[in-house]
Amino acid sequence: MARLLFLRPVLLAAAACLSVWMISNAGVAEAGFGYHCDDDNGNDCKSRVASIVTEKLYGDMFKHKDDAACPAHGFYNYTTFLRAAARFPEFGRDGDAATRKREVAAFLAQISHETTGGWATAPDGPYAWGLCFKEEISPPSNYCDASSTRWPCVPGKSYHGRGPIQLSWNFNYGPAGQALGFDGLGNPEVVAADPEVAFKTALWFWMTPRAPKPSCHDVMVGRYRPTDADVAANRMAGFGLTTNIINGGIECGKTGVPQVDDRIGFFRRYCELLGVDVGPNLDCAQQQPYSS
Ligand SMILES: *[C@@H]1O[C@H](CO)[C@@H](O)[C@H](O)[C@H]1NC(C)=O
């Protein structure tokens, strides 16, 4: 049975911004524990992402992440990003060069929106301020869904937004920890304390399909096959569908949603820096959200 959705309001420093992440609790794929650090050609998996996003480019993308004003300053460094990516060698590996760049741009754009410190007149523009936050400010609750008996909350623990994707709720911390080898229910704090774990939770979310939703990875690399229901709902591949997967219930099927524009703004900037076009279906205004 599909479970509901959740709210994750994040109050950002410069712009009060309601950001919400919804996910279905149904069909959790149990990702393996093993590392697969060779791709099909025997290449070092780490090098695939490193060859797309160089250290210099990473610094240009996240220009202000280490500013003193950013609560996450010093947290999200390049080395740690690559170490986490090595756990998911298919990330940035599938498809032709343009596809691989576009997937990486899409992932970095989505985590940038989730952690943005930007505002309209910010230095270098609003889209130079991704990865500024690592933990939700003033969480309104401990995000414990007590009805999730599979992933019971540990008393005293809070499952508010942490890390690049702002992982939230016990029913996400539990399976993320199981897949990645940390105690998500007993030690959710590690997601905002260990940057490698933090990045891995974001990549786990990106790479893992949770029915009825495909993975964002499959969508961006052309492996997504819409069902009849998806076609009827206009859920066609493109960056907009990753927004629908992440937060469609709030942001999709309507126009004029500022969060959608913020996500697209980051995506356009990163695609430009990577020298790749943004592809089709940038927004999700004409898509129905997933029902859960
Ligand atoms: C990046 O972060 C890791 C983990 O916190 C740390 O061990 C490493 O020294 C950092 N590297 C740089 C270049 O700051």
Ligand as a Chemical Component Dictionary entry (heavy atoms), coordinates in Angstrom:
data_LIG
# 
_chem_comp.id                   LIG 
_chem_comp.type                 NON-POLYMER 
_chem_comp.pdbx_formal_charge   0 
_chem_comp.three_letter_code    LIG 
# 
loop_
_chem_comp_atom.comp_id 
_chem_comp_atom.atom_id 
_chem_comp_atom.alt_atom_id 
_chem_comp_atom.type_symbol 
_chem_comp_atom.charge 
_chem_comp_atom.model_Cartn_x 
_chem_comp_atom.model_Cartn_y 
_chem_comp_atom.model_Cartn_z 
_chem_comp_atom.pdbx_ordinal 
LIG C1 C1 C 0 36.998 16.669 2.482 1  
LIG O1 O1 O 0 36.196 16.137 3.507 2  
LIG C2 C2 C 0 36.728 14.938 4.034 3  
LIG C3 C3 C 0 35.703 14.354 4.963 4  
LIG O2 O2 O 0 35.247 15.285 5.877 5  
LIG C4 C4 C 0 38.055 15.240 4.709 6  
LIG O3 O3 O 0 38.593 14.054 5.250 7  
LIG C5 C5 C 0 38.996 15.819 3.698 8  
LIG O4 O4 O 0 40.180 16.221 4.340 9  
LIG C6 C6 C 0 38.381 17.011 2.988 10 
LIG N1 N1 N 0 39.222 17.382 1.886 11 
LIG C7 C7 C 0 39.516 18.627 1.634 12 
LIG C8 C8 C 0 40.370 18.855 0.428 13 
LIG O5 O5 O 0 39.119 19.550 2.298 14 
# 
loop_
_chem_comp_bond.comp_id 
_chem_comp_bond.atom_id_1 
_chem_comp_bond.atom_id_2 
_chem_comp_bond.value_order 
_chem_comp_bond.pdbx_ordinal 
LIG C1 O1 SING 1  
LIG C1 C6 SING 2  
LIG O1 C2 SING 3  
LIG C2 C3 SING 4  
LIG C2 C4 SING 5  
LIG C3 O2 SING 6  
LIG C4 O3 SING 7  
LIG C4 C5 SING 8  
LIG C5 O4 SING 9  
LIG C5 C6 SING 10 
LIG C6 N1 SING 11 
LIG N1 C7 SING 12 
LIG C7 C8 SING 13 
LIG C7 O5 DOUB 14 
# 
